[in-house]
Amino acid sequence: MQLSHGIVVTLDLDGVIIHGNSMLESLSGYSMQELAGKDWFETFIPQEQRDDSRKEVLDKAGKRIFPEYPAHMRRQNGLLRERFNLIERNKELNCLYEISKLGADGDLDLKETLRKIVNLLPSGFQNPDKTHI
């Protein structure tokens, strides 16, 4: 379980978490101590997908088919990991785009270009208000 590059979790037939790997802890924001005994679907699956997800996964498990279930997962703080990642990639791409525009501006000397780049960089960071260059 620990060597997998994805989330691996063991549930009982009611959907209660028995064990999970370190990737589960890393991506969810929970420790296994916090997760053990919690309902997987109530904890991680958005409400509008919960019933269908539960039925699909538990039906397969009851037939001894080990389901691989790609899904959106809620983190401990309530944010969807995918949404957070998209927001962060958008900030990074916007920062890179602005830097590329500076590089294309032939009117700026090197010192001014570098100064402007240094001023742009925090906008691409996760916590720009806490970042200093």
C-alpha positions in Angstrom: 0.0 0.0 0.0 2.7 2.5 1.0 4.6 2.1 -2.4 1.6 3.0 -4.5 1.7 6.4 -6.2 -2.0 6.8 -5.6 -4.4 6.5 -2.7 -5.0 3.0 -1.5 -7.6 2.5 1.2 -9.2 -0.5 2.8 -12.9 -0.2 3.7 -15.3 -2.6 5.4 -18.5 -3.5 3.6 -20.3 -0.5 5.2 -17.7 1.9 3.7 -15.9 2.5 7.0 -12.1 3.2 6.7 -10.0 0.4 8.1 -6.6 1.4 6.7 -5.0 3.8 4.1 -1.6 4.6 2.8 0.5 7.7 3.3 -0.7 9.2 0.0 -4.2 9.2 1.5 -2.9 11.1 4.5 -0.9 13.5 2.3 -3.7 14.4 -0.1 -6.5 14.4 2.4 -5.0 16.4 5.2 -6.1 13.7 7.7 -3.9 11.3 9.7 -4.8 7.6 9.7 -5.6 8.0 13.4 -8.3 10.5 12.5 -9.6 8.5 9.6 -9.8 5.0 11.1 -13.5 4.2 11.8 -14.8 7.1 9.7 -17.2 6.6 6.8 -15.2 7.0 3.6 -18.2 8.4 1.6 -19.3 10.9 4.3 -15.8 12.1 4.8 -14.5 12.5 1.2 -17.2 12.3 -1.4 -19.3 15.4 -2.2 -22.9 15.0 -1.1 -24.3 15.0 -4.7 -22.1 12.0 -5.7 -22.2 10.1 -2.3 -25.0 7.7 -2.9 -23.9 6.6 -6.4 -20.3 6.3 -5.3 -21.3 4.2 -2.3 -23.5 1.9 -4.3 -20.9 1.4 -7.1 -17.9 0.8 -4.8 -19.7 -1.4 -2.3 -21.5 -3.5 -5.0 -18.1 -4.3 -6.6 -16.6 -5.1 -3.2 -19.4 -7.4 -2.4 -18.7 -9.3 -5.7 -15.0 -9.4 -4.7 -14.1 -7.1 -7.5 -11.5 -4.7 -6.2 -12.7 -1.4 -7.5 -10.4 1.4 -8.8 -12.5 4.4 -8.4 -11.4 7.7 -9.8 -13.2 10.5 -8.0 -13.0 14.0 -6.7 -12.2 13.9 -3.0 -12.8 16.5 -0.3 -9.9 17.5 1.8 -10.1 17.9 5.6 -10.4 21.6 5.2 -13.3 21.1 2.8 -11.6 22.1 -0.4 -11.5 19.8 -3.4 -7.9 19.0 -4.1 -8.4 19.2 -7.9 -9.9 22.7 -7.6 -7.0 23.8 -5.5 -4.5 22.4 -7.9 -6.2 24.2 -10.9 -6.2 27.5 -9.0 -2.5 27.1 -8.2 -1.6 26.1 -11.8 -3.6 29.1 -13.1 -1.6 31.5 -10.8 1.7 29.9 -12.0 0.8 30.2 -15.7 -0.4 33.8 -15.3 2.9 34.7 -13.6 4.9 32.9 -16.4 2.9 34.7 -19.0 3.6 38.1 -17.4 7.3 37.3 -17.2 7.3 36.3 -20.9 5.8 39.6 -21.8 8.6 41.4 -19.9 11.2 39.3 -21.8 9.6 40.4 -25.1 9.7 44.1 -24.1 12.8 45.3 -25.9 12.6 48.8 -24.3 13.6 47.5 -20.8 17.2 47.1 -19.7 18.3 44.0 -17.9 18.2 45.5 -14.4 14.7 46.8 -14.9 13.5 43.5 -16.4 14.9 41.6 -13.5 13.4 44.0 -10.9 9.9 43.5 -12.5 10.3 39.8 -12.6 11.2 39.7 -8.9 8.1 41.7 -8.2 5.9 39.3 -10.3 7.1 36.1 -8.7 5.1 36.2 -5.5 1.9 36.2 -7.5 2.6 32.7 -8.6 3.2 31.3 -5.1 0.6 29.6 -2.9 0.9 32.1 -0.2 2.2 35.4 -1.8 1.4 37.4 1.3 3.8 35.2 3.3 6.5 35.0 0.7 9.5 37.2 0.3 12.1 37.3 -2.5 
